Amino acid sequence: IVLASDILSEAAMIEGLDVKKSEIHGMAMRGGPVFSHVRFGQLVFAPVISQGEANVLFSLESMEVLRWAKWAHADAAVCYLAHHITPTGIEIYPEGIDREISMSFKRTVCLDPVLLKQRMDSPKTENTALLGALSPLVPLKEDSFLSAIEKNCPSGTIEMNTNAFRIGRQITLEQKLELPHVE
């Protein structure tokens, strides 16, 4: 999430937009959540997105989408990896999470981690593939994302991350969703 939010922020800055970002690592080393807010536009005053105001929700795990759904506004899109991590204290992952997500959002991009791994060079680039899937849902150019990947990813992983980004982007474009106009 941290790298993906860094790349998204950088892509917006490349386009000359004002960007504010906030991230919380929580108890990540012990399996706790990591989340980030990214806001960009002509003029942004605060990094934190209020409940009901997010345009896009991005998640590397299904249940986290529902945890953060109240931050999304009514017409928000969601882009997530259908990865199921059973939380501590729960023995069986709840059924119907992905169905509930698709019913809660008008525009949903869900990546299957098994199918994604078959198409990618490395499973370590799932976050960049998901960012690629998110990219058509935000008003930023593909070239801005690619430049941001080059700037933020370690030099030995740029090609692998660029390929993952393009795979994710293609998955969303194939869904023919209503997308924002980008010149």
ABEGO torsion letter per residue (X at the ends): XAAAAAAAAAAAAAAGBBBBBBBBAEAAAAGBBBBBBBBBEABBABABBBBGABABBBBABAAAAAAAAAABBAABBBBBBBBBBBBBGBABBBBGAAAAAAAABABBBBBBAAAAAAABABAAAAAAAAAAAAAAABBBBAAAAAAAAAAABBAAAAAAAAAAAAAAAAAAAAAGBBBBBBX
